[in-house]
């Protein structure tokens, strides 16, 4: 599963308060956690095991800003 998650991968959080929310992987930290961001999420570290990849990917640079992430996600994933 770890091999399927890359920078720009669109995932769904599977655990925690934000379970079911769409997230984009924007970076990885040294300890192996993914840094995620999304239209309905704040940027934060997340265990890779708590992400379900959707198989979709957007073109992002490593460490892209929140505005870039929201722009690339489009209208389908806006905050509710």
N, CA and C atoms as an extended XYZ file, in Angstrom:
240
Properties=species:S:1:pos:R:3:atomname:S:1:resname:S:1:resid:I:1 pbc="F F F"
N         0.815       -1.194        0.000 N   UNK     1
C         0.000        0.000        0.000 CA  UNK     1
C         0.855        1.253        0.000 C   UNK     1
N         1.982        1.216        0.688 N   UNK     2
C         2.848        2.393        0.771 CA  UNK     2
C         3.330        2.791       -0.605 C   UNK     2
N         3.613        1.829       -1.479 N   UNK     3
C         4.091        2.130       -2.813 CA  UNK     3
C         3.054        2.845       -3.668 C   UNK     3
N         1.791        2.681       -3.362 N   UNK     4
C         0.722        3.292       -4.148 CA  UNK     4
C         0.492        4.747       -3.777 C   UNK     4
N         0.995        5.182       -2.643 N   UNK     5
C         0.776        6.553       -2.193 CA  UNK     5
C         2.016        7.378       -2.511 C   UNK     5
N         1.820        8.409       -3.343 N   UNK     6
C         2.891        9.312       -3.741 CA  UNK     6
C         2.414       10.740       -3.535 C   UNK     6
N         3.313       11.686       -3.738 N   UNK     7
C         2.923       13.092       -3.665 CA  UNK     7
C         1.925       13.367       -4.786 C   UNK     7
N         0.799       13.946       -4.428 N   UNK     8
C        -0.272       14.223       -5.375 CA  UNK     8
C        -1.370       13.182       -5.379 C   UNK     8
N        -1.182       12.082       -4.648 N   UNK     9
C        -2.205       11.036       -4.590 CA  UNK     9
C        -3.431       11.539       -3.830 C   UNK     9
N        -4.596       11.288       -4.397 N   UNK    10
C        -5.842       11.639       -3.717 CA  UNK    10
C        -6.252       10.426       -2.894 C   UNK    10
N        -6.482       10.658       -1.599 N   UNK    11
C        -6.810        9.585       -0.661 CA  UNK    11
C        -8.033        9.964        0.153 C   UNK    11
N        -8.559        8.983        0.853 N   UNK    12
C        -9.659        9.198        1.795 CA  UNK    12
C        -9.157        8.782        3.169 C   UNK    12
N        -9.353        9.654        4.176 N   UNK    13
C        -8.975        9.299        5.542 CA  UNK    13
C        -9.926        8.221        6.047 C   UNK    13
N        -9.353        7.204        6.682 N   UNK    14
C       -10.178        6.083        7.141 CA  UNK    14
C       -10.418        6.088        8.640 C   UNK    14
N        -9.645        6.865        9.400 N   UNK    15
C        -9.813        6.884       10.851 CA  UNK    15
C        -9.771        8.312       11.370 C   UNK    15
N       -10.216        8.466       12.592 N   UNK    16
C       -10.157        9.767       13.249 CA  UNK    16
C       -11.380       10.624       13.000 C   UNK    16
N       -11.299       11.862       13.472 N   UNK    17
C       -12.419       12.796       13.341 CA  UNK    17
C       -12.751       13.110       11.891 C   UNK    17
N       -11.751       13.087       11.065 N   UNK    18
C       -11.936       13.445        9.655 CA  UNK    18
C       -12.092       12.230        8.741 C   UNK    18
N       -12.481       11.108        9.288 N   UNK    19
C       -12.682        9.897        8.487 CA  UNK    19
C       -13.721       10.169        7.400 C   UNK    19
N       -13.428        9.721        6.198 N   UNK    20
C       -14.320        9.935        5.070 CA  UNK    20
C       -14.006       11.172        4.263 C   UNK    20
N       -13.128       12.034        4.753 N   UNK    21
C       -12.771       13.264        4.051 CA  UNK    21
C       -11.686       12.990        3.019 C   UNK    21
N       -11.730       13.726        1.919 N   UNK    22
C       -10.751       13.592        0.855 CA  UNK    22
C        -9.514       14.404        1.190 C   UNK    22
N        -8.348       13.804        0.962 N   UNK    23
C        -7.078       14.455        1.250 CA  UNK    23
C        -6.115       14.219        0.092 C   UNK    23
N        -5.141       15.113       -0.025 N   UNK    24
C        -4.086       14.984       -1.018 CA  UNK    24
C        -2.762       14.913       -0.282 C   UNK    24
N        -1.908       13.988       -0.653 N   UNK    25
C        -0.584       13.873       -0.050 CA  UNK    25
C         0.304       14.943       -0.675 C   UNK    25
N         0.856       15.842        0.166 N   UNK    26
C         1.712       16.914       -0.344 CA  UNK    26
C         3.179       16.713        0.017 C   UNK    26
N         3.473       15.805        0.945 N   UNK    27
C         4.863       15.584        1.341 CA  UNK    27
C         4.928       14.362        2.251 C   UNK    27
N         6.133       13.911        2.541 N   UNK    28
C         6.385       12.860        3.521 CA  UNK    28
C         7.432       13.379        4.490 C   UNK    28
N         7.296       13.065        5.771 N   UNK    29
C         8.318       13.498        6.726 CA  UNK    29
C         9.311       12.365        6.971 C   UNK    29
N        10.328       12.651        7.751 N   UNK    30
C        11.420       11.702        7.962 CA  UNK    30
C        10.989       10.443        8.692 C   UNK    30
N         9.941       10.528        9.493 N   UNK    31
C         9.495        9.370       10.264 CA  UNK    31
C         8.517        8.482        9.496 C   UNK    31
N         8.242        8.798        8.233 N   UNK    32
C         7.385        7.958        7.412 CA  UNK    32
C         5.926        8.355        7.375 C   UNK    32
N         5.566        9.440        8.017 N   UNK    33
C         4.191        9.921        7.970 CA  UNK    33
C         3.972       10.725        6.695 C   UNK    33
N         2.743       10.747        6.216 N   UNK    34
C         2.380       11.571        5.068 CA  UNK    34
C         1.883       12.917        5.582 C   UNK    34
N         2.216       13.979        4.880 N   UNK    35
C         1.661       15.297        5.164 CA  UNK    35
C         0.520       15.481        4.179 C   UNK    35
N        -0.691       15.657        4.719 N   UNK    36
C        -1.879       15.742        3.869 CA  UNK    36
C        -2.505       17.120        3.967 C   UNK    36
N        -3.294       17.446        2.962 N   UNK    37
C        -4.019       18.707        2.916 CA  UNK    37
C        -5.256       18.466        2.061 C   UNK    37
N        -6.255       19.295        2.225 N   UNK    38
C        -7.467       19.152        1.431 CA  UNK    38
C        -8.381       20.335        1.625 C   UNK    38
N        -9.431       20.370        0.837 N   UNK    39
C       -10.376       21.482        0.915 CA  UNK    39
C       -11.084       21.501        2.265 C   UNK    39
N       -11.351       20.333        2.838 N   UNK    40
C       -12.054       20.277        4.120 CA  UNK    40
C       -11.137       19.821        5.250 C   UNK    40
N        -9.828       19.873        5.021 N   UNK    41
C        -8.844       19.457        6.015 CA  UNK    41
C        -7.760       20.510        6.168 C   UNK    41
N        -7.229       20.595        7.383 N   UNK    42
C        -6.043       21.409        7.593 CA  UNK    42
C        -4.831       20.557        7.257 C   UNK    42
N        -3.735       21.201        6.897 N   UNK    43
C        -2.495       20.475        6.629 CA  UNK    43
C        -1.997       19.852        7.918 C   UNK    43
N        -1.722       18.551        7.881 N   UNK    44
C        -1.242       17.866        9.069 CA  UNK    44
C        -0.584       16.552        8.687 C   UNK    44
N         0.154       15.983        9.626 N   UNK    45
C         0.763       14.679        9.424 CA  UNK    45
C        -0.291       13.609        9.647 C   UNK    45
N        -0.145       12.514        8.910 N   UNK    46
C        -1.101       11.424        9.017 CA  UNK    46
C        -0.357       10.117        8.773 C   UNK    46
N        -0.692        9.103        9.549 N   UNK    47
C        -0.123        7.786        9.338 CA  UNK    47
C        -0.605        7.258        7.988 C   UNK    47
N         0.313        6.717        7.214 N   UNK    48
C        -0.036        6.213        5.890 CA  UNK    48
C        -1.072        5.097        5.981 C   UNK    48
N        -1.066        4.358        7.064 N   UNK    49
C        -2.037        3.270        7.247 CA  UNK    49
C        -3.464        3.783        7.403 C   UNK    49
N        -3.620        5.068        7.681 N   UNK    50
C        -4.938        5.655        7.873 CA  UNK    50
C        -5.466        6.321        6.602 C   UNK    50
N        -4.815        6.056        5.476 N   UNK    51
C        -5.230        6.629        4.199 CA  UNK    51
C        -5.586        5.520        3.221 C   UNK    51
N        -6.669        5.720        2.486 N   UNK    52
C        -7.096        4.783        1.465 CA  UNK    52
C        -6.919        5.473        0.107 C   UNK    52
N        -5.962        5.014       -0.705 N   UNK    53
C        -5.755        5.663       -2.007 CA  UNK    53
C        -6.948        5.419       -2.940 C   UNK    53
N        -7.324        6.448       -3.688 N   UNK    54
C        -8.440        6.325       -4.626 CA  UNK    54
C        -7.972        5.900       -6.010 C   UNK    54
N        -6.673        5.940       -6.245 N   UNK    55
C        -6.141        5.623       -7.573 CA  UNK    55
C        -6.028        6.843       -8.458 C   UNK    55
N        -6.491        7.982       -7.967 N   UNK    56
C        -6.399        9.229       -8.733 CA  UNK    56
C        -5.203       10.021       -8.233 C   UNK    56
N        -4.642       10.826       -9.114 N   UNK    57
C        -3.482       11.619       -8.748 CA  UNK    57
C        -3.559       12.962       -9.450 C   UNK    57
N        -3.130       14.013       -8.754 N   UNK    58
C        -3.043       15.333       -9.361 CA  UNK    58
C        -1.581       15.748       -9.382 C   UNK    58
N        -1.234       16.593      -10.326 N   UNK    59
C         0.150       17.053      -10.455 CA  UNK    59
C         0.403       18.176       -9.457 C   UNK    59
N         1.220       17.886       -8.453 N   UNK    60
C         1.591       18.861       -7.436 CA  UNK    60
C         3.085       18.767       -7.189 C   UNK    60
N         3.661       19.899       -6.846 N   UNK    61
C         5.047       19.894       -6.407 CA  UNK    61
C         5.090       19.521       -4.941 C   UNK    61
N         6.218       19.010       -4.496 N   UNK    62
C         6.398       18.652       -3.090 CA  UNK    62
C         6.191       19.893       -2.227 C   UNK    62
N         5.327       19.798       -1.216 N   UNK    63
C         5.069       20.911       -0.307 CA  UNK    63
C         4.191       21.993       -0.895 C   UNK    63
N         3.333       21.672       -1.850 N   UNK    64
C         2.444       22.652       -2.481 CA  UNK    64
C         1.585       23.353       -1.429 C   UNK    64
N         1.222       24.593       -1.705 N   UNK    65
C         0.424       25.381       -0.757 CA  UNK    65
C        -1.022       24.885       -0.728 C   UNK    65
N        -1.740       25.289        0.313 N   UNK    66
C        -3.146       24.909        0.471 CA  UNK    66
C        -3.971       25.397       -0.718 C   UNK    66
N        -3.698       26.613       -1.192 N   UNK    67
C        -4.439       27.178       -2.318 CA  UNK    67
C        -4.245       26.352       -3.589 C   UNK    67
N        -3.020       25.880       -3.826 N   UNK    68
C        -2.758       25.044       -4.995 CA  UNK    68
C        -3.517       23.720       -4.901 C   UNK    68
N        -3.541       23.136       -3.713 N   UNK    69
C        -4.237       21.870       -3.512 CA  UNK    69
C        -5.723       22.036       -3.793 C   UNK    69
N        -6.328       23.058       -3.240 N   UNK    70
C        -7.764       23.296       -3.429 CA  UNK    70
C        -8.062       23.573       -4.899 C   UNK    70
N        -7.203       24.334       -5.564 N   UNK    71
C        -7.408       24.648       -6.981 CA  UNK    71
C        -7.383       23.382       -7.835 C   UNK    71
N        -6.453       22.486       -7.559 N   UNK    72
C        -6.334       21.265       -8.340 CA  UNK    72
C        -7.445       20.261       -8.024 C   UNK    72
N        -7.947       20.269       -6.797 N   UNK    73
C        -9.034       19.347       -6.449 CA  UNK    73
C       -10.321       19.711       -7.169 C   UNK    73
N       -10.553       20.989       -7.359 N   UNK    74
C       -11.740       21.427       -8.084 CA  UNK    74
C       -12.964       21.553       -7.206 C   UNK    74
N       -14.091       21.736       -7.830 N   UNK    75
C       -15.338       22.007       -7.131 CA  UNK    75
C       -15.924       20.774       -6.447 C   UNK    75
N       -15.513       19.575       -6.832 N   UNK    76
C       -16.090       18.354       -6.270 CA  UNK    76
C       -15.689       18.099       -4.820 C   UNK    76
N       -14.629       18.739       -4.358 N   UNK    77
C       -14.109       18.448       -3.028 CA  UNK    77
C       -14.038       19.697       -2.162 C   UNK    77
N       -14.996       20.598       -2.289 N   UNK    78
C       -14.970       21.829       -1.503 CA  UNK    78
C       -15.491       21.605       -0.101 C   UNK    78
N       -15.133       22.509        0.794 N   UNK    79
C       -15.521       22.422        2.200 CA  UNK    79
C       -17.012       22.558        2.368 C   UNK    79
N       -17.611       21.740        3.225 N   UNK    80
C       -19.070       21.791        3.461 CA  UNK    80
C       -19.337       22.104        4.907 C   UNK    80
